[in-house]
Amino acid sequence: MWQYIVKRMLLMIPTLIGAALVVFLLMQVVPGDVALLILGSDQGGDVNLAELDRLRANLGLDRPLYEQFFSWLWGIARFDFGTSLWSGAPVIEELWIRLPLTLEVALFATIISTLIAIPLGTLAAIRQDTWIDYLVRVVSIGGLGIPAFWTGILIILFLVIYFEWSPPLVFVPLWEDPWENFKQLIWPIVTVGYRNAAVAMRMTRSTVLEVMREDYVRTAWAKGLHERMVVIKHTLKNSMLPVVTIIGAEFAFLMGGLVVTETVFTLNGLGSFVVDAILHRDIPVIQTLILLTAFVIVFANLIVDLVYAWLDPRISYR
Amino acid sequence: MANVMHDGQIAITPRQLQDMELQKSWARMYAWPAIRKFIVTKPLGTIGGVIILAMALTALFADALAPYDPYEITQSLQFKAPSVQNWLGTDEFGRDMLTRLIYGARIALFIGLVAAFVGSTAGAFLGVLSAYMGGKVDLIMQRVMDVMLAFPLLILALAIVSVLGRSVPNVVLAIAIPIIPRTTRIVRSSALSVKENMFVEAARAVGSQHLRVMARHILPNVMAPYLIMLTAQLGNAILVEASLSFLGLGTAEPTPSWGLMLSGSAASYAEKAPWVAIFPGLAITLAVFGFNLFGDSLRDALDPKLRHRT
C-alpha cells in the first residue's frame, strides 16, 4: 500500500509541473506585459520608457522565458506567489485571509451533500418506483440543470421575502462563533452542495439498483437476513466505488460553483477573489488561484484513487 | 445540376430523379424508424428533444415572435410586473423581459452550439490522431490532456477570457478549449479499438496515406462517441456561457444574454421585482435540462457503454 501511495504521488509531479506551465504560458498571451499593466498603459496613460525598463528588470521580465518560468516555479515551491498588482500586498497574505471561508464551504458542501445523497439514493433504489424514488429523481434531475448562481438568487429571494434576511457584512470564523458562522454559511453551502448531492444521489441509486440484482444479494435474502443487513452489509458496501469516484470528480464542478456562489452571496472567499482579480487584470493573483485550483483537483484525484484502492481489495497496489 | 428551361420550369434529369428516390427511401428505411424508435423507447429524451427544438425555433424566429425591441430603453416602464402588455414584466431599463428572453435563446444557442462544435470536433480529431499514431505522440498528447483536465471547465474558461479579453469570439474560444481534452479522451479510446480492425490494415496495405486512413476509415467509425460528446457538452457550454456572463466576464450589456440578465443588480432588485431574477434562470435551467435529457438518451441509444464516462 505504501509503495502504491508513493508511486501515485510521484506520478502527480509531472502533471503539477505541466499545470504550472499551462498557467504560465497562458498568462504570456496577455497583450503587453505585467510591467505595462502596473504602469497603467492599458488605461491609455503615457509610459516613461526608463521607468518601464527599470520595472521590467525588477520583475525579471527582461530575462529569457524559461528562466522566468523556473524562478516563478521556485517561488511557488517556497510559497512566494508574488505581489498583487491591485492591493500591493503579497498574494499569499491575500490568500490566507480568504482561504478559511472557501475551505469551510467546500468541505461542508461535500460532506453534507454526501451524507444526504447516499441514504436518499439508497432509499430510492430499494423503494424503486414509489413516491420517494420519484421525489429523489426529480430533485436530482433538477440539481443537474439549475445553475448554482440561480439557486443562490432564488434562496436569497426566498430569505429576503420571508425572513427579511440581509447579507452579512463581516464574516465570522467558525472558531469565534460557530452558530453565527453556521447562519452565514449554510445557504452558500446548500447552493454549492445541491449539484453534488444530485449527482451522488443519481449514482448511488443506479449502482445500488445494479448490485441488488447480484447473486450474492439474492443469497443474503434467501438466508433470511433482515433488510437492513442486506442493504448495509451486502449492497451498500459494494456500490460505493462509483459513488466515491463521482464525488471526487465533482470536486472540479464544486470549484466552479464556488466562484459563482461566492459572487451571489457577496462572500469574500477565493472564488470571488478570482473574479475580482480578472476584472482588475491582477495577473499574479489570477496565476496563483488558477494553479491552486489545478493542484486541489490533482490532490482530490489522488485521494479518490487511494480511497478506491482501500475500498476495493481487488485493485492491486502496484 | 437542375436545368432551368426557358419557360421558368426546372427540368429534372433521370439521374437526379433516381438520387431523390434513393434519398426518400433512405429516410423511409432508416431515418424515420430510428426517430420513431427513439420517441417510443426514450420518452425523457424526446422531451429533451422537444425543448431543444422549441428553443431552436424561438432563436430562429425571434424577430417574428418577440413583441418588442430587446434594446429599447423606456425608463417610465421600469420594473413593471407581469401583465397583458408585458407577459413576463420589464427589467430595470423598462425592457420587455419576454422579448429579451426570446432573443437570449439566440445568444445561448449560438455560443453553445459553436463552442461545443469547435471543442468537440477539435477534440475528436486529436483523439483519432493520438490513437492512430500511438507511441510517443500518443503519450505526449495524453499527458497534455491530463494537465488540461486538471482545470475545471469554468475556471479554465475564466482564465482564457482573462487573457484574451471579453468578446463573443473569445467567449466561444474560452468555452471550446476546455471541451477539447474531454472529447479527446472519449474519442481516443473508441479510435483505439477501431484501429485494430482488419479494414484499417487493409487500407494501409493497398497503400493509403495515414491521413486518408484516419479520415476515411477511422473518423466515420467514431461518430457515435463524437455525437454523444457534442450533445453532452452543449448543455455544459450553455451553462458556462451563462456563468461567465453572470460574473460579468462573458457577453456585455446590452446583449440579451440569459446569464447577463441575472448578473449584478438582479439579486438586489429581487424583492422589488422577483420576475427579473426568476425567468432568465428558468430559461437557462430549461435549456440545460433539455440538452442533458436528450444527450443522456442519445448516449443510451447509441453507445450504452459510455454511461459511466461522459
Interface residues (C-beta under 8 A of the other chain):
Chain A: P14 T15 G18 A19 L21 V22 V23 L26 M27 V29 V30 P31 I141 G142 L144 G145 I146 P147 A148 F149 W150 G152 I153 L154 I156 L157 V160 I161 P242 A252 F253 M255 G256 V259 V260 T263 V264 V274 V275 A277 I278 L279 R281 I286 I290 T293 A294 I297 V298
Chain B: R143 V144 D146 V147 M148 A150 F151 P152 L153 L154 I155 L156 L158 A159 I160 V161 S162 V163 L164 G165 G235 L239 A242 S243 F246 L247 G248 L249 G259 L262 A266 A267 A270 E271 P274 A277 I278 G281 I284 T285 L286 V288 F289 N292 H308
